[in-house]
Amino acid sequence: MTIKIEKVTVLGLGTLGAQIAAQAAVSGYDVSAYDPDEKVFHSSMEAFMTIDQSKVRPSPIKVSEWSAAAGKIKMLSSLSQAVSEADLVIEVVPENLDLKLKIWREMDEAAPEDAILATNSSSMPVSKLEGAVRHPERCLNTHFYHMTMGQNMADVMGGTMTNAEVLKAGLIALPLEAPFFRDRHCSSRQNRWSPLTEFLWLYKIGAIEFRVGIAIKSLACLNPEIPGIYQVF
């Protein structure tokens, strides 16, 4: 099974949601977005323009490119419209479990059946949300850092049933120029893999590849069937 991601939808356009949508657009994806507050996206963009880039790590999107990036994003008037054709939906709403569950039920109802559903949550594993949808095997955590501050990386995690090909597709598709992926803890079970075994598994499924020297394209989470806490550098 090969999963191709071309259309990305971002739900929630505050500080992180707006960054994710803009970076996906700059990276060539067909991006749709929705936020019930019609003004929040423009407020986020204006805030990004004020960041003194000389005082942070270089951002993959220069200040001069933000307006062009914003112009590539299709703003839709409802969640159902925004996700109706998505290959990947990234939810970026406040860290409230009841709210997230409500959004995930709506995502599941309106998105294509084969869409990958992801949360940007920094505190809730996707295992707490996967029960709200019909296909928990197509769920991910994709926690982005602040790209505008030069933190061009994301945490990627599978749930308790995430398919390996879904994880691989998410890793390859995330719009990061120089991505570093870390695993996230999704259950209390102890991981029994060594970092080397984990690394080889990621290489085998094609989620990572070597570049010059020891540079690596993607560093990712564990096999979703054996969750745990490791960072591979």
C-alpha positions as CSV (number, residue, x, y, z in Angstrom):
1,M,0.0,0.0,0.0
2,T,1.5,3.3,-1.1
3,I,-0.1,6.4,0.4
4,K,0.2,9.6,-1.6
5,I,-0.4,13.0,0.1
6,E,-1.1,16.0,-2.1
7,K,-4.0,17.8,-0.3
8,V,-3.5,19.0,3.3
9,T,-6.1,20.6,5.5
10,V,-5.2,22.5,8.7
11,L,-8.0,23.0,11.3
12,G,-7.2,25.9,13.7
13,L,-5.1,28.8,12.5
14,G,-3.5,30.3,15.6
15,T,0.2,30.5,16.2
16,L,1.1,27.0,15.2
17,G,-1.8,26.2,12.8
18,A,-1.0,29.2,10.6
19,Q,2.7,28.2,10.5
20,I,1.8,24.7,9.5
21,A,-0.6,25.8,6.8
22,A,2.0,28.3,5.4
23,Q,4.8,25.9,5.3
24,A,2.7,23.2,3.7
25,A,1.7,25.7,1.0
26,V,5.3,26.8,0.4
27,S,6.3,23.1,0.1
28,G,3.9,22.6,-2.8
29,Y,0.9,21.1,-1.2
30,D,-2.7,22.0,-2.0
31,V,-3.7,23.5,1.3
32,S,-7.2,24.2,2.7
33,A,-7.8,25.6,6.2
34,Y,-10.6,26.5,8.6
35,D,-10.9,28.4,11.8
36,P,-14.2,29.6,13.3
37,D,-12.5,32.9,14.0
38,E,-12.1,34.4,10.5
39,K,-9.6,37.0,11.7
40,V,-7.1,34.7,13.6
41,F,-5.1,33.7,10.5
42,H,-4.3,37.2,9.5
43,S,-3.5,38.1,13.1
44,S,-1.1,35.2,13.2
45,M,0.5,36.2,10.0
46,E,1.0,39.8,11.1
47,A,2.7,38.5,14.3
48,F,5.1,36.4,12.2
49,M,6.1,39.5,10.2
50,T,7.3,41.2,13.3
51,I,9.8,38.5,14.4
52,D,13.4,39.7,14.2
53,Q,14.9,36.9,12.2
54,S,18.4,38.0,13.1
55,K,17.8,36.9,16.7
56,V,16.5,33.4,16.0
57,R,17.6,30.4,14.0
58,P,16.9,30.8,10.2
59,S,13.3,30.0,9.3
60,P,12.6,28.0,6.1
61,I,10.1,30.8,5.2
62,K,11.7,34.2,5.0
63,V,9.7,37.2,6.2
64,S,9.3,38.4,2.7
65,E,7.6,35.1,1.7
66,W,4.9,35.0,4.3
67,S,2.4,37.0,2.2
68,A,2.9,34.8,-0.8
69,A,2.5,31.7,1.4
70,A,-0.7,33.0,2.9
71,G,-2.1,33.7,-0.6
72,K,-1.8,30.0,-1.5
73,I,-4.0,28.8,1.3
74,K,-7.7,28.2,0.6
75,M,-9.7,29.5,3.5
76,L,-13.1,27.7,3.8
77,S,-16.2,28.6,5.7
78,S,-16.8,25.3,7.4
79,L,-14.8,22.3,8.8
80,S,-16.7,19.9,6.5
81,Q,-15.8,21.9,3.4
82,A,-12.1,22.1,4.5
83,V,-11.6,18.4,5.0
84,S,-13.9,17.1,2.2
85,E,-11.0,16.3,-0.2
86,A,-8.1,16.1,2.2
87,D,-5.4,13.4,2.1
88,L,-4.0,14.6,5.4
89,V,-6.0,16.6,8.1
90,I,-4.0,18.2,10.9
91,E,-6.0,19.4,13.9
92,V,-4.5,22.3,15.7
93,V,-7.1,23.3,18.4
94,P,-6.7,24.1,22.1
95,E,-5.5,21.4,24.4
96,N,-9.0,20.4,25.6
97,L,-9.9,16.8,25.3
98,D,-13.6,17.3,24.9
99,L,-13.1,19.9,22.2
100,K,-10.6,17.7,20.4
101,L,-12.9,14.7,20.5
102,K,-15.8,16.8,19.0
103,I,-13.5,18.1,16.2
104,W,-12.3,14.6,15.5
105,R,-15.8,13.2,15.2
106,E,-16.6,16.0,12.7
107,M,-13.3,15.3,10.8
108,D,-14.1,11.6,10.6
109,E,-17.6,12.3,9.3
110,A,-16.6,14.8,6.6
111,A,-13.1,13.7,5.5
112,P,-12.6,11.0,2.8
113,E,-12.5,7.5,4.3
114,D,-8.8,7.0,3.4
115,A,-7.6,10.4,4.8
116,I,-4.9,10.4,7.4
117,L,-6.1,12.2,10.6
118,A,-3.5,13.9,12.8
119,T,-3.4,16.0,15.9
120,N,-0.8,18.7,16.6
121,S,-1.3,18.1,20.4
122,S,1.8,18.5,22.6
123,S,0.2,16.9,25.6
124,M,-2.4,14.4,24.4
125,P,-1.3,11.2,22.6
126,V,-3.4,10.3,19.6
127,S,-4.5,7.1,21.4
128,K,-6.9,9.4,23.4
129,L,-8.5,10.5,20.1
130,E,-8.4,7.5,17.9
131,G,-11.6,6.0,19.4
132,A,-13.6,8.9,18.0
133,V,-13.0,7.8,14.4
134,R,-13.8,4.8,12.1
135,H,-10.2,4.1,11.1
136,P,-7.8,4.4,14.1
137,E,-5.2,2.8,11.9
138,R,-5.0,6.1,10.0
139,C,-4.3,8.3,13.0
140,L,-1.1,10.2,13.9
141,N,0.4,12.8,16.3
142,T,2.3,15.4,14.3
143,H,3.4,17.9,16.9
144,F,5.2,20.8,15.1
145,Y,7.5,23.2,16.9
146,H,7.8,27.0,16.2
147,M,9.1,27.2,12.7
148,T,9.1,31.0,12.8
149,M,11.7,30.7,15.6
150,G,13.9,28.4,13.6
151,Q,12.6,25.2,15.3
152,N,12.0,23.4,12.0
153,M,11.1,20.0,13.4
154,A,8.1,17.9,14.5
155,D,7.3,15.0,16.9
156,V,5.6,12.2,15.1
157,M,3.8,9.3,16.8
158,G,1.5,6.5,15.9
159,G,-1.5,5.5,18.0
160,T,-2.2,2.0,19.3
161,M,-3.4,0.8,15.9
162,T,-1.5,3.1,13.4
163,N,-0.5,1.3,10.2
164,A,3.2,1.4,9.4
165,E,2.5,2.8,5.9
166,V,0.4,5.6,7.4
167,L,3.3,6.5,9.7
168,K,5.7,6.4,6.7
169,A,3.5,8.6,4.6
170,G,3.2,11.1,7.4
171,L,7.0,11.2,7.9
172,I,7.7,11.7,4.2
173,A,4.9,14.2,3.6
174,L,5.4,16.6,6.5
175,P,6.4,20.0,5.1
176,L,9.8,20.4,6.8
177,E,12.9,21.4,4.9
178,A,15.3,19.9,7.4
179,P,13.1,17.6,9.5
180,F,14.1,15.9,12.7
181,F,11.4,13.6,14.0
182,R,11.2,12.3,17.5
183,D,9.0,9.6,19.0
184,R,6.4,10.4,21.6
185,H,5.2,8.3,24.5
186,C,1.8,6.9,23.7
187,S,1.3,4.2,26.3
188,S,2.8,3.0,29.6
189,R,4.2,-0.1,28.0
190,Q,8.0,-0.3,28.2
191,N,9.8,-0.2,24.9
192,R,12.0,-3.3,24.4
193,W,13.8,-2.1,21.2
194,S,17.3,-0.6,21.3
195,P,17.8,2.7,19.5
196,L,19.8,0.8,16.8
197,T,17.0,-1.7,16.2
198,E,14.5,1.1,16.0
199,F,16.7,3.0,13.5
200,L,17.0,-0.1,11.3
201,W,13.2,-0.6,11.3
202,L,12.7,3.0,10.2
203,Y,15.2,2.6,7.4
204,K,13.6,-0.7,6.3
205,I,10.2,0.9,5.8
206,G,11.7,3.9,4.0
207,A,10.9,6.5,6.7
208,I,14.6,7.6,6.9
209,E,17.4,7.8,4.4
210,F,21.1,8.8,4.6
211,R,22.5,12.0,3.2
212,V,26.1,13.3,3.3
213,G,28.1,11.9,6.2
214,I,25.7,11.1,9.1
215,A,23.0,13.5,8.1
216,I,19.6,11.9,8.1
217,K,16.5,13.0,6.3
218,S,14.0,11.9,8.9
219,L,14.2,10.7,12.5
220,A,11.0,9.2,13.6
221,C,9.0,7.4,16.2
222,L,9.0,3.8,17.0
223,N,7.0,1.0,15.4
224,P,3.5,2.0,16.7
225,E,3.1,-1.6,17.8
226,I,5.9,-1.1,20.3
227,P,5.5,2.4,21.7
228,G,8.1,3.9,24.1
229,I,10.4,6.8,24.6
230,Y,13.5,7.2,22.6
231,Q,15.3,10.0,20.7
232,V,17.6,9.0,17.9
233,F,20.3,11.5,16.9
